[in-house]
Amino acid sequence: MKLLVVGHTGMLGSDMLLAARNAGHEASGIDYPDIDITRQESIRACLGEIRPDAVINCAAFTAVDACETEVRRAFSVNAEGAGFLSLAAKEVGSIFVHYSTDYVFDGNATVPYGESDPTGPRTVYGRSKLEGERLAGANNDRTFIIRIAWLYGTTGTHFVKTIRELAKKYETTDSHIRVVNDQIGSPTCTLDVCSQTLTLLETGRFGLYHGTSEGQCSWYDFAGEIVRAAGFKTIVDPCTTAEFPRPAPRPAWSVLENAALKRLGLNRMPHWKEAFSAFLEREVQSPL
Ligand SMILES: NC(=O)c1ccc[n+]([C@@H]2O[C@H](COP(=O)([O-])OP(=O)(O)OC[C@H]3O[C@@H](n4cnc5c(N)ncnc54)[C@H](OP(=O)(O)O)[C@@H]3O)[C@@H](O)[C@H]2O)c1
């Protein structure tokens, strides 16, 4: 297929472009400022020229805390921008793939959220992403919306990178790393999201999907795994979310059930521990 990855220099977008090419697709990428998804003329010029079979939208305003004050920008990029891209994709006959987030839920559940569970975002980021889902779906009936969470990948700034840097910095000091143990989710590797997306893309089964790794843990549990795997002796201590107030409240429960993928027999998402091992193995084989 001829694929266009929008936001291809971001964490997910960069791995998506590589994965698409490795899977034999004719894939190209574009990002800000060469495209501005908040401007319809910018999108139309780009899609009209490339005319891809599918547009994979990895562009977003992802700074969750900054969204609380930059509300206009959050809705402009995450909601209207998603809607504009979806519409422009339809105009050139393209499938649209869009990513959303666990932040569309209130985070108060105690069992994994399914696709049809009621949403209730508690942050500007979550509200803007939910509106983006609505507009993307409404503007193009050949749309896949994939909700993901707790992402790490081969590029960008993410939890694995941050914990490794802290572990290295503190290893020869008395400092411990403190990580919350009352937020539960499923660490998910971009590489798995990419291959799951490419699998789904071939099916034509458009709609809303959850696409996170299987299993669950706290950020504290995950930090322990990261430090151990990196071979540092740095100690990780548990703490509570209340000890680290943030402008945007973090969901206590981010676990998503890949119910729609499972119903179709298409769930390829591995357990988070298996995925993390594979990620580490890949780093050894092809260090950045
Ligand atoms: N990271 C996570 O843990 C996570 C969790 C759940 C869902 N998601 C979703 O997954 C998707 C990818 O996230 P990510 O972490 O890969 O994001 P990311 O690394 O922040 O990348 C986003 C990309 O979008 C670009 N962008 C921002 N505004 C734009 C605009 N107006 N026009 C064109 N491009 C624009 C950014 O460019 P600049 O750098 O120049 O701004 C950046 O290259 C997003 O939809 C996000 O909501 C992520």
The ligand as a Tripos MOL2 file, in Angstrom:
@<TRIPOS>MOLECULE
LIG
   48    52     1     0     0
SMALL
NO_CHARGES

@<TRIPOS>ATOM
      1 N1          3.2440    8.8870   24.1250 N.am      1 LIG1
      2 C1          2.3080    8.1880   24.7460 C.2       1 LIG1
      3 O1          2.5130    7.5880   25.8410 O.2       1 LIG1
      4 C2          0.9240    8.1000   24.1540 C.ar      1 LIG1
      5 C3         -0.0780    7.4690   24.8990 C.ar      1 LIG1
      6 C4         -1.3570    7.3830   24.3660 C.ar      1 LIG1
      7 C5         -1.6280    7.9040   23.1190 C.ar      1 LIG1
      8 N2         -0.6610    8.5270   22.4190 N.ar      1 LIG1
      9 C6         -1.0060    9.0770   21.0880 C.3       1 LIG1
     10 O2         -0.1340    8.5120   20.1260 O.3       1 LIG1
     11 C7          0.0770    9.4530   19.0780 C.3       1 LIG1
     12 C8          1.5820    9.6440   18.8780 C.3       1 LIG1
     13 O3          2.1280   10.1260   20.1050 O.3       1 LIG1
     14 P1          3.7030   10.3960   20.2780 P.3       1 LIG1
     15 O4          4.0150   10.1920   21.7090 O.co2     1 LIG1
     16 O5          4.4640    9.6920   19.2100 O.co2     1 LIG1
     17 O6          3.7440   11.9780   19.9820 O.3       1 LIG1
     18 P2          5.0110   12.9220   19.8070 P.3       1 LIG1
     19 O7          6.2900   12.1980   19.9630 O.co2     1 LIG1
     20 O8          4.7380   14.1350   20.6450 O.co2     1 LIG1
     21 O9          4.9100   13.3390   18.2600 O.3       1 LIG1
     22 C9          3.8640   14.1440   17.7830 C.3       1 LIG1
     23 C10         4.2970   14.7600   16.4720 C.3       1 LIG1
     24 O10         3.2000   15.5890   16.0120 O.3       1 LIG1
     25 C11         3.7660   16.7830   15.4910 C.3       1 LIG1
     26 N3          2.8040   17.8810   15.4880 N.ar      1 LIG1
     27 C12         2.3790   18.6380   16.5250 C.ar      1 LIG1
     28 N4          1.5270   19.5930   16.0840 N.ar      1 LIG1
     29 C13         1.4220   19.4380   14.7390 C.ar      1 LIG1
     30 C14         0.7090   20.1300   13.7160 C.ar      1 LIG1
     31 N5         -0.0770   21.1860   13.9820 N.pl3     1 LIG1
     32 N6          0.8320   19.6960   12.4480 N.ar      1 LIG1
     33 C15         1.6320   18.6430   12.1490 C.ar      1 LIG1
     34 N7          2.3310   17.9420   13.0800 N.ar      1 LIG1
     35 C16         2.2340   18.3410   14.3540 C.ar      1 LIG1
     36 C17         4.9290   17.0510   16.4370 C.3       1 LIG1
     37 O11         5.8020   17.9870   15.8390 O.3       1 LIG1
     38 P3          6.6160   19.0090   16.8030 P.3       1 LIG1
     39 O12         7.5420   18.1540   17.5970 O.co2     1 LIG1
     40 O13         7.2710   19.9280   15.8400 O.co2     1 LIG1
     41 O14         5.5720   19.6680   17.6770 O.co2     1 LIG1
     42 C18         5.5290   15.6550   16.5890 C.3       1 LIG1
     43 O15         6.4430   15.3560   15.5620 O.3       1 LIG1
     44 C19        -0.6830   10.7170   19.4830 C.3       1 LIG1
     45 O16        -1.9470   10.7040   18.8840 O.3       1 LIG1
     46 C20        -0.8360   10.5770   20.9820 C.3       1 LIG1
     47 O17        -1.9740   11.2790   21.4520 O.3       1 LIG1
     48 C21         0.6170    8.6440   22.8960 C.ar      1 LIG1
@<TRIPOS>BOND
     1     1     2 1
     2     2     3 2
     3     2     4 1
     4     4     5 ar
     5     4    48 ar
     6     5     6 ar
     7     6     7 ar
     8     7     8 ar
     9     8     9 1
    10     8    48 ar
    11     9    10 1
    12     9    46 1
    13    10    11 1
    14    11    12 1
    15    11    44 1
    16    12    13 1
    17    13    14 1
    18    14    15 2
    19    14    16 1
    20    14    17 1
    21    17    18 1
    22    18    19 2
    23    18    20 1
    24    18    21 1
    25    21    22 1
    26    22    23 1
    27    23    24 1
    28    23    42 1
    29    24    25 1
    30    25    26 1
    31    25    36 1
    32    26    27 ar
    33    26    35 ar
    34    27    28 ar
    35    28    29 ar
    36    29    30 ar
    37    29    35 ar
    38    30    31 1
    39    30    32 ar
    40    32    33 ar
    41    33    34 ar
    42    34    35 ar
    43    36    37 1
    44    36    42 1
    45    37    38 1
    46    38    39 2
    47    38    40 1
    48    38    41 1
    49    42    43 1
    50    44    45 1
    51    44    46 1
    52    46    47 1
@<TRIPOS>SUBSTRUCTURE
     1 LIG1         1 GROUP 0 **** ****
